[in-house]
Amino acid sequence: MQKISLLTAALLASVPAAAAMPPPLPDVAGKDAATLQAEMTAGETSSEVITAAYLERIRNIDKAGPTLNAVIAVFPGAMSEAYRLDQERKAGHVRGPLHGIPVLLKDNIEAAGPVATTAGSLALKGNITGRDAPLVARLREGGAVILGKTNLSEWANIRSNDATSGWSAVGGLTRNPHALDRNTCGSSAGSGAATAASLAPLTIGTETDGSITCPSGMNGVVGFKPTVGLVSRSLVVPISHSQDTAGPMTLTVRDAATLLSVMAGSDPADPATAEADAHRRDFAAALSPDALRGKTIGVLRDRIGGRADIVALFDAALDTMRAAGATIVEIKDSRSGLAGLGDAEFEILMTELKADMAAYLAGLPGKGAPRSLADLIAFNKATPAEMRWFDQSLFELAESKGGLDSQPYRDAKAKAARLAGPEGIDRLLRESGADLLVGVTNGPAWTTDLVNGDHYTGPGVSQLPAVAGYPHLTVPMGAVEGLPIGLSFIGTKWSDGDILAAGYAYEQASRKRVAPTYRASITP
């Protein structure tokens, strides 16, 4: 068994680089958490060894080599935690399938330790709270090693319409490992890129609308946005309590299901999670390659765009699901009756951003922290590094909004909930007789342009499940010129297990994930 002790690691760190001869570490590229757990169970490796291997990949791929900039910071105690968990294993205590597995967190999720939670902003560069978000506490209880934090689109892409996804003032620009000049989408950009590049076997992202699914799709990995309320949002830098949720971003659906099983659960501090314990279960145990047999799949045909190469991938995916026993039903018009949904969602996001951000900032420990959205706006105005690439027009618009008791907000909230849920996803399922819906998650990644901002062209299907708060899974469907395209699975509220099972069955039948090549660009 390969092994590296803390003493050996410390001694190696004190030896000049030219003289250092570190013990060989395993190649963890493309290895999922289930495989690593099986290897540890068999005594072939240890948490200490694999944690060291991922730290080495972060040094060699993220901070040097391709320089992805996917990881903002690593936890200095990760190796000690891995060693402690190895000792537990030797003593016969294994906490579960995450025991000893490294996990990266998006840097808007608090975790105890000497690492700040910044949301990518210099305004929170010193935000070391000493607190674990409840979802992080659950990960630790499950035996996960908190390896570090991933970069994100600053403030989860809610500061400006002219922003560039994957850029933050703290972390710089995250690059897509499939082509380094291409965008990572999101705001969970670093989590998507880190998963694809095997900088950790598991990462956590957050989504308000598309910020788990789009970076997962564009980086060629699995991403799952659960039902809002299944996972606690406490001590996560917010945008919208109506739509925010954390979720897994992984190499496989099984890993996503396993991670969700540990993360999910009720939290007294988050009223939306009141029903979570009733819906929490071992999602991985219910996975089956036969899960599509007998299912009726509603196809969001009018949301896939007109690109022939994407249509070909999508139709091939439908053929795979037919062969797996599913009945395919075409939905040619999924947009009728939804007029005004986008405007209602925008009103909700702007109003809740002001209120929810103030509530989060007010609870930060210590002195000198910003306490309101107005404080953040003032900080940005006084900080040229924050304002170099794009403005803060959305922050300023949100600051002009009324409170959560304002009539425009209340009207928008009622309208959005009705249109996206009962008259949206639920109606489409009912009228088509489908058990779930499928669509295209994303188009090929665009070329990153800090000067002009994002030029996202779609396709995409994130809005309905995001606004309704319903589950949305993306699974690799293939690639266009080496740029990954995702297949989306969408269901009704609390159908998380069914959506994961359907995605797993498709994944097992298709095997469409492609490894990153770290090309500089797409060339003829």
C-alpha positions as CSV (number, residue, x, y, z in Angstrom):
1,M,0.0,0.0,0.0
2,Q,1.3,3.4,-0.9
3,K,1.8,5.5,2.2
4,I,3.0,9.0,3.2
5,S,3.2,10.0,6.9
6,L,2.8,13.5,8.2
7,L,6.4,13.4,9.4
8,T,7.6,12.4,6.0
9,A,5.5,15.2,4.4
10,A,7.0,17.8,6.9
11,L,10.5,16.6,6.3
12,L,10.1,16.7,2.5
13,A,8.8,20.3,2.8
14,S,12.0,21.3,4.5
15,V,14.3,19.7,1.8
16,P,15.3,21.9,-1.2
17,A,13.3,21.1,-4.3
18,A,16.3,19.7,-6.2
19,A,17.1,17.2,-3.5
20,A,13.5,16.2,-2.5
21,M,12.5,12.7,-3.5
22,P,8.9,12.3,-2.5
23,P,7.3,8.9,-2.5
24,P,5.3,8.2,-5.6
25,L,1.6,9.1,-5.4
26,P,-1.2,7.3,-7.3
27,D,-2.7,8.7,-10.5
28,V,-6.1,9.9,-9.4
29,A,-7.1,11.4,-12.8
30,G,-10.6,10.3,-13.7
31,K,-11.1,8.3,-10.5
32,D,-14.5,8.7,-8.9
33,A,-15.1,8.6,-5.2
34,A,-16.7,5.1,-5.3
35,T,-13.5,3.7,-6.8
36,L,-11.3,5.5,-4.3
37,Q,-13.4,4.2,-1.4
38,A,-13.2,0.6,-2.8
39,E,-9.4,1.0,-3.0
40,M,-9.2,2.2,0.6
41,T,-11.5,-0.6,1.8
42,A,-9.2,-3.1,0.1
43,G,-6.2,-1.6,1.8
44,E,-4.6,-0.5,-1.5
45,T,-4.4,3.1,-0.6
46,S,-5.3,5.6,2.2
47,S,-7.0,8.9,2.7
48,E,-3.6,10.4,3.4
49,V,-2.2,9.2,0.1
50,I,-5.1,10.3,-2.0
51,T,-5.3,13.6,-0.3
52,A,-1.6,14.2,-1.0
53,A,-2.3,13.2,-4.6
54,Y,-5.0,15.7,-5.1
55,L,-2.9,18.5,-3.5
56,E,-0.2,17.6,-5.9
57,R,-2.6,17.9,-8.9
58,I,-3.7,21.3,-7.6
59,R,-0.1,22.4,-7.6
60,N,0.7,20.9,-11.0
61,I,-2.5,21.6,-12.9
62,D,-4.3,24.4,-11.2
63,K,-1.4,26.6,-10.0
64,A,1.1,25.6,-12.7
65,G,0.8,23.8,-16.0
66,P,-2.5,24.7,-17.6
67,T,-3.1,27.1,-14.7
68,L,-6.9,26.5,-14.4
69,N,-7.4,28.8,-11.4
70,A,-10.2,26.6,-10.2
71,V,-9.1,26.5,-6.5
72,I,-8.9,29.6,-4.5
73,A,-7.4,28.0,-1.4
74,V,-6.6,24.7,0.3
75,F,-7.1,23.9,3.9
76,P,-3.8,23.5,5.7
77,G,-5.3,20.9,8.0
78,A,-6.5,18.6,5.1
79,M,-3.5,16.2,5.5
80,S,-4.0,16.0,9.3
81,E,-7.7,15.3,8.8
82,A,-6.9,12.5,6.3
83,Y,-4.4,11.0,8.7
84,R,-7.0,11.1,11.5
85,L,-9.6,9.4,9.3
86,D,-7.1,6.7,8.3
87,Q,-6.6,6.0,12.0
88,E,-10.3,5.7,12.5
89,R,-10.4,3.2,9.6
90,K,-7.6,1.1,11.2
91,A,-9.6,1.0,14.4
92,G,-12.5,-0.4,12.5
93,H,-14.7,2.7,12.4
94,V,-15.7,3.7,8.9
95,R,-18.3,6.5,8.8
96,G,-19.7,5.7,5.4
97,P,-19.0,6.0,1.7
98,L,-17.4,9.4,2.1
99,H,-14.9,8.3,4.7
100,G,-11.5,9.8,3.8
101,I,-12.7,11.2,0.5
102,P,-11.5,14.8,-0.3
103,V,-14.2,17.4,-1.2
104,L,-13.8,20.9,-2.5
105,L,-16.4,23.6,-1.6
106,K,-17.5,26.6,-3.6
107,D,-16.1,29.7,-1.9
108,N,-19.5,31.0,-0.9
109,I,-19.9,28.2,1.6
110,E,-18.5,28.7,5.1
111,A,-16.1,26.1,6.6
112,A,-14.3,26.3,9.9
113,G,-10.6,26.8,9.6
114,P,-8.1,29.5,8.6
115,V,-9.6,30.0,5.1
116,A,-11.9,32.9,4.3
117,T,-15.3,32.6,2.7
118,T,-15.1,35.4,0.1
119,A,-17.8,34.8,-2.6
120,G,-14.9,35.9,-4.8
121,S,-15.0,39.5,-3.5
122,L,-12.2,41.5,-1.9
123,A,-14.9,42.9,0.4
124,L,-14.9,39.5,2.2
125,K,-11.2,38.6,1.8
126,G,-10.8,38.5,5.5
127,N,-14.1,36.7,6.2
128,I,-12.7,33.9,8.4
129,T,-15.8,33.0,10.5
130,G,-14.7,29.8,12.2
131,R,-18.0,28.2,11.4
132,D,-19.1,25.2,9.4
133,A,-22.2,25.6,7.3
134,P,-24.6,22.8,8.3
135,L,-24.0,21.1,4.9
136,V,-20.3,21.1,5.7
137,A,-20.9,19.8,9.2
138,R,-22.8,16.9,7.6
139,L,-19.9,16.2,5.2
140,R,-17.4,16.1,8.1
141,E,-19.7,13.8,10.1
142,G,-19.8,11.6,7.0
143,G,-16.0,11.4,7.0
144,A,-15.2,13.7,4.1
145,V,-11.9,15.6,4.1
146,I,-12.5,19.3,3.4
147,L,-9.7,19.9,0.9
148,G,-10.3,23.6,0.0
149,K,-12.4,26.2,-1.8
150,T,-13.1,26.7,-5.4
151,N,-13.3,29.9,-7.4
152,L,-16.6,31.2,-8.6
153,S,-18.1,34.0,-10.6
154,E,-17.9,36.8,-8.1
155,W,-21.0,37.1,-6.0
156,A,-22.4,34.1,-7.9
157,N,-22.8,36.2,-11.0
158,I,-25.3,38.6,-9.6
159,R,-23.3,41.9,-9.6
160,S,-23.7,42.8,-13.3
161,N,-25.2,41.7,-16.6
162,D,-21.8,42.4,-18.2
163,A,-19.8,40.1,-16.0
164,T,-17.6,37.3,-17.2
165,S,-18.5,33.9,-15.7
166,G,-15.6,32.3,-13.9
167,W,-13.9,35.6,-12.8
168,S,-13.6,36.9,-9.3
169,A,-11.4,39.6,-7.9
170,V,-10.0,37.1,-5.3
171,G,-9.5,34.1,-7.6
172,G,-8.9,35.6,-11.0
173,L,-10.2,33.8,-14.1
174,T,-11.1,30.0,-14.1
175,R,-10.3,28.3,-17.4
176,N,-12.2,25.4,-19.0
177,P,-9.9,22.3,-18.9
178,H,-11.3,21.1,-22.3
179,A,-10.0,24.3,-24.0
180,L,-8.3,26.9,-21.9
181,D,-9.6,29.9,-23.8
182,R,-13.2,28.8,-23.3
183,N,-15.6,29.7,-20.5
184,T,-16.6,27.5,-17.6
185,C,-20.1,29.0,-17.2
186,G,-21.9,29.2,-14.0
187,S,-21.2,30.7,-11.1
188,S,-19.9,27.4,-9.8
189,A,-17.1,27.7,-12.4
190,G,-14.3,26.5,-10.2
191,S,-16.2,23.5,-9.0
192,G,-17.0,22.4,-12.5
193,A,-13.4,22.8,-13.7
194,A,-12.0,21.2,-10.6
195,T,-14.2,18.1,-11.0
196,A,-13.3,17.7,-14.7
197,A,-9.6,18.1,-14.0
198,S,-9.7,15.7,-11.0
199,L,-8.5,18.3,-8.5
200,A,-10.9,16.5,-6.1
201,P,-13.2,13.6,-6.7
202,L,-16.1,15.6,-5.3
203,T,-17.1,19.2,-5.3
204,I,-20.0,21.3,-4.1
205,G,-21.6,24.0,-6.1
206,T,-24.5,26.3,-5.5
207,E,-27.3,27.4,-7.9
208,T,-29.9,30.1,-8.1
209,D,-30.6,29.6,-11.9
210,G,-28.2,27.4,-13.8
211,S,-25.1,27.8,-11.7
212,I,-24.7,24.1,-11.0
213,T,-26.0,22.6,-14.2
214,C,-24.3,24.9,-16.7
215,P,-20.8,24.7,-15.4
216,S,-21.2,20.9,-15.0
217,G,-22.5,20.6,-18.5
218,M,-19.7,22.8,-20.0
219,N,-17.0,21.1,-18.1
220,G,-18.3,17.6,-18.9
221,V,-19.3,16.4,-15.5
222,V,-22.4,15.5,-13.5
223,G,-24.2,18.2,-11.7
224,F,-27.3,18.0,-9.5
225,K,-29.5,20.9,-8.3
226,P,-31.8,19.3,-5.7
227,T,-35.2,20.4,-4.7
228,V,-34.9,23.7,-2.9
229,G,-35.2,22.8,0.8
230,L,-33.5,19.4,0.6
231,V,-30.1,20.9,1.6
232,S,-29.5,23.6,4.1
233,R,-28.5,27.1,2.9
234,S,-27.4,28.4,6.3
235,L,-24.0,30.1,6.3
236,V,-23.9,30.1,2.5
237,V,-23.6,33.6,0.9
238,P,-27.0,34.1,-0.5
239,I,-28.8,35.6,-3.5
240,S,-32.4,34.3,-3.2
241,H,-34.0,32.2,-0.5
242,S,-36.7,31.3,-3.1
243,Q,-34.2,29.7,-5.5
244,D,-30.8,29.1,-3.8
245,T,-29.5,25.6,-3.1
246,A,-26.2,23.8,-2.9
247,G,-25.7,20.6,-4.8
248,P,-23.1,18.0,-5.8
249,M,-20.8,18.3,-8.9
250,T,-19.1,14.9,-9.6
251,L,-17.7,12.6,-12.2
252,T,-20.6,10.1,-11.9
253,V,-24.2,10.1,-11.0
254,R,-23.5,7.5,-8.2
255,D,-21.1,9.9,-6.6
256,A,-23.7,12.7,-6.8
257,A,-26.3,10.5,-5.2
258,T,-23.9,9.5,-2.4
259,L,-22.9,13.1,-1.8
260,L,-26.5,14.3,-1.7
261,S,-27.4,11.5,0.8
262,V,-24.9,13.0,3.2
263,M,-25.6,16.7,2.6
264,A,-29.4,16.5,2.7
265,G,-31.4,17.1,5.9
266,S,-33.5,19.6,7.9
267,D,-32.0,22.6,9.5
268,P,-33.9,24.6,12.1
269,A,-32.2,27.8,10.9
270,D,-33.5,27.3,7.3
271,P,-37.3,27.1,7.3
272,A,-37.3,25.8,3.7
273,T,-35.8,22.5,4.9
274,A,-38.6,21.6,7.3
275,E,-39.6,18.6,5.1
276,A,-36.0,17.6,4.2
277,D,-35.7,14.8,6.7
278,A,-38.9,13.2,5.5
279,H,-37.4,13.1,1.9
280,R,-33.8,12.3,2.7
281,R,-32.7,8.8,2.1
282,D,-29.8,6.8,0.6
283,F,-30.2,8.0,-2.9
284,A,-27.3,5.9,-4.2
285,A,-28.9,2.6,-2.9
286,A,-31.9,3.1,-5.2
287,L,-29.8,3.5,-8.4
288,S,-30.3,0.9,-11.1
289,P,-29.3,0.6,-14.7
290,D,-32.9,-0.5,-15.4
291,A,-34.4,2.6,-13.9
292,L,-35.6,3.9,-17.4
293,R,-37.5,0.8,-18.2
294,G,-41.2,1.6,-18.3
295,K,-40.7,5.3,-17.8
296,T,-42.2,7.9,-20.1
297,I,-39.8,10.8,-21.0
298,G,-41.2,14.2,-22.1
299,V,-38.8,15.8,-24.6
300,L,-38.5,19.6,-24.5
301,R,-38.0,19.7,-28.2
302,D,-38.6,23.5,-28.5
303,R,-35.7,24.3,-26.1
304,I,-32.8,22.5,-27.8
305,G,-31.9,25.1,-30.4
306,G,-31.2,24.6,-34.1
307,R,-27.6,23.4,-34.2
308,A,-27.4,20.2,-36.1
309,D,-24.5,18.8,-34.1
310,I,-26.4,19.3,-30.8
311,V,-29.6,17.9,-32.2
312,A,-27.7,14.8,-33.3
313,L,-26.3,14.3,-29.8
314,F,-29.7,14.8,-28.3
315,D,-31.4,12.4,-30.7
316,A,-28.8,9.8,-30.0
317,A,-29.4,10.2,-26.3
318,L,-33.1,9.7,-26.9
319,D,-32.3,6.5,-28.8
320,T,-30.2,5.3,-25.9
321,M,-33.1,5.9,-23.5
322,R,-35.5,4.1,-25.9
323,A,-33.2,1.1,-25.9
324,A,-33.1,1.2,-22.1
325,G,-36.9,0.7,-22.1
326,A,-38.2,4.3,-22.0
327,T,-41.1,5.7,-24.0
328,I,-40.3,9.0,-25.6
329,V,-43.0,11.7,-25.9
330,E,-42.3,14.9,-27.9
331,I,-43.3,18.2,-26.3
332,K,-43.3,20.6,-29.2
333,D,-44.5,23.7,-27.2
334,S,-43.3,24.0,-23.7
335,R,-43.4,27.9,-23.6
336,S,-47.1,28.7,-24.0
337,G,-48.8,30.3,-21.0
338,L,-45.4,31.3,-19.4
339,A,-45.4,34.9,-20.5
340,G,-43.9,37.1,-17.7
341,L,-42.0,34.4,-15.9
342,G,-38.6,36.0,-16.6
343,D,-39.7,39.4,-15.4
344,A,-41.2,37.9,-12.2
345,E,-38.0,35.9,-11.5
346,F,-35.9,39.0,-11.9
347,E,-38.0,41.0,-9.5
348,I,-37.7,38.2,-7.0
349,L,-33.9,37.9,-7.3
350,M,-33.3,41.6,-7.0
351,T,-35.6,42.1,-4.0
352,E,-34.3,39.0,-2.2
353,L,-30.7,39.8,-2.9
354,K,-31.0,43.0,-1.0
355,A,-32.8,41.4,2.0
356,D,-30.9,38.1,2.1
357,M,-27.5,39.6,1.7
358,A,-28.1,42.0,4.5
359,A,-29.2,39.2,6.7
360,Y,-26.1,37.2,6.0
361,L,-23.7,40.1,6.4
362,A,-25.3,41.2,9.6
363,G,-24.5,37.8,11.1
364,L,-20.8,37.8,10.3
365,P,-18.6,37.7,13.4
366,G,-16.0,40.4,14.2
367,K,-15.8,44.1,13.4
368,G,-15.3,46.0,10.2
369,A,-17.2,43.6,7.9
370,P,-19.7,45.0,5.4
371,R,-23.3,44.8,6.8
372,S,-25.5,45.5,3.9
373,L,-25.7,45.6,0.1
374,A,-25.1,49.3,0.3
375,D,-21.8,48.7,2.1
376,L,-20.7,46.3,-0.7
377,I,-21.6,48.9,-3.4
378,A,-19.5,51.5,-1.5
379,F,-16.6,49.1,-1.2
380,N,-16.7,48.3,-4.9
381,K,-16.7,52.0,-5.8
382,A,-13.6,52.6,-3.7
383,T,-11.8,49.5,-5.0
384,P,-10.5,49.7,-8.6
385,A,-9.6,46.0,-8.7
386,E,-13.2,45.1,-8.3
387,M,-14.5,47.4,-11.0
388,R,-11.9,46.8,-13.8
389,W,-13.9,44.4,-15.9
390,F,-17.6,45.2,-15.3
391,D,-19.9,47.4,-13.3
392,Q,-22.3,46.7,-10.4
393,S,-25.5,47.7,-12.1
394,L,-27.5,44.7,-10.6
395,F,-26.3,45.5,-7.1
396,E,-27.4,49.1,-7.6
397,L,-30.8,48.0,-8.9
398,A,-31.3,45.6,-6.1
399,E,-30.5,48.3,-3.6
400,S,-33.3,50.4,-5.0
401,K,-35.9,47.7,-4.4
402,G,-38.4,47.6,-1.5
403,G,-38.5,45.0,1.1
404,L,-40.0,41.5,1.2
405,D,-43.4,43.0,2.1
406,S,-43.5,45.2,-1.1
407,Q,-46.4,44.5,-3.4
408,P,-44.3,44.2,-6.6
409,Y,-42.3,41.5,-4.9
410,R,-45.2,39.6,-3.5
411,D,-47.0,39.7,-6.8
412,A,-43.9,38.4,-8.6
413,K,-43.3,35.7,-6.1
414,A,-46.9,34.3,-6.5
415,K,-46.7,34.6,-10.3
416,A,-43.4,32.9,-10.6
417,A,-44.3,30.0,-8.3
418,R,-47.5,29.4,-10.2
419,L,-46.0,29.6,-13.7
420,A,-42.9,27.6,-13.1
421,G,-44.4,24.9,-11.0
422,P,-48.1,24.0,-11.3
423,E,-48.5,25.7,-14.8
424,G,-45.0,24.9,-15.9
425,I,-43.3,21.6,-15.1
426,D,-46.2,20.0,-13.4
427,R,-48.5,20.8,-16.4
428,L,-46.0,19.6,-18.9
429,L,-45.7,16.3,-17.1
430,R,-49.4,15.9,-16.7
431,E,-50.4,16.8,-20.3
432,S,-47.7,14.6,-21.8
433,G,-48.2,11.7,-19.4
434,A,-44.4,11.8,-18.7
435,D,-42.6,10.8,-15.5
436,L,-39.8,13.4,-16.2
437,L,-38.6,15.9,-18.7
438,V,-35.3,15.9,-20.7
439,G,-33.6,18.7,-22.6
440,V,-30.2,20.1,-23.5
441,T,-28.2,21.6,-20.6
442,N,-25.8,23.8,-22.6
443,G,-24.2,24.6,-25.9
444,P,-20.5,24.5,-26.6
445,A,-18.4,26.7,-24.3
446,W,-17.9,30.2,-25.7
447,T,-14.5,32.0,-25.8
448,T,-13.9,33.9,-22.6
449,D,-13.8,37.7,-23.1
450,L,-13.2,39.8,-20.0
451,V,-13.6,43.0,-21.9
452,N,-17.0,42.3,-23.4
453,G,-18.4,39.8,-20.9
454,D,-20.3,36.6,-21.5
455,H,-21.9,35.8,-24.8
456,Y,-24.0,32.8,-23.8
457,T,-26.2,31.6,-26.7
458,G,-27.8,28.5,-25.2
459,P,-29.6,26.2,-25.4
460,G,-30.6,25.7,-21.8
461,V,-33.5,24.5,-19.6
462,S,-32.5,25.8,-16.2
463,Q,-35.2,28.4,-15.6
464,L,-38.3,26.3,-15.0
465,P,-36.7,24.0,-12.4
466,A,-34.8,26.9,-10.8
467,V,-37.8,29.1,-10.3
468,A,-40.1,26.2,-9.3
469,G,-37.4,24.9,-6.9
470,Y,-37.6,21.5,-8.5
471,P,-34.7,19.0,-9.1
472,H,-32.5,19.3,-12.2
473,L,-29.7,16.8,-13.1
474,T,-27.2,17.1,-15.9
475,V,-25.2,14.2,-17.3
476,P,-22.6,14.2,-20.0
477,M,-24.2,13.7,-23.5
478,G,-21.1,14.0,-25.7
479,A,-19.1,16.8,-27.2
480,V,-19.0,19.3,-30.1
481,E,-15.4,19.8,-31.2
482,G,-14.3,18.4,-27.9
483,L,-16.5,20.8,-25.9
484,P,-18.9,18.9,-23.6
485,I,-22.7,19.1,-23.9
486,G,-25.0,18.0,-21.1
487,L,-28.3,16.2,-21.0
488,S,-30.8,17.6,-18.5
489,F,-33.3,15.5,-16.4
490,I,-36.0,17.5,-14.7
491,G,-38.8,16.4,-12.4
492,T,-41.4,17.7,-9.9
493,K,-40.8,18.7,-6.3
494,W,-39.1,16.0,-4.1
495,S,-38.6,13.7,-7.1
496,D,-34.8,13.9,-6.5
497,G,-34.3,10.1,-6.2
498,D,-36.3,9.4,-9.4
499,I,-34.3,12.0,-11.4
500,L,-31.0,10.6,-10.1
501,A,-32.1,7.1,-11.0
502,A,-33.1,8.1,-14.5
503,G,-29.8,9.9,-15.1
504,Y,-27.8,7.0,-13.7
505,A,-29.5,4.6,-16.1
506,Y,-28.8,6.8,-19.0
507,E,-25.2,7.3,-17.9
508,Q,-24.6,3.6,-17.6
509,A,-26.0,3.0,-21.1
510,S,-24.2,5.8,-22.8
511,R,-20.8,6.5,-21.1
512,K,-20.4,9.9,-22.7
513,R,-18.1,11.7,-20.3
514,V,-14.9,12.8,-22.0
515,A,-11.6,13.6,-20.3
516,P,-10.2,17.1,-20.5
517,T,-7.3,17.7,-22.9
518,Y,-6.1,21.1,-21.6
519,R,-5.8,22.5,-25.1
520,A,-4.9,26.1,-25.4
521,S,-7.7,26.7,-27.8
522,I,-9.9,25.1,-30.5
523,T,-7.9,25.0,-33.7
524,P,-8.8,23.8,-37.2
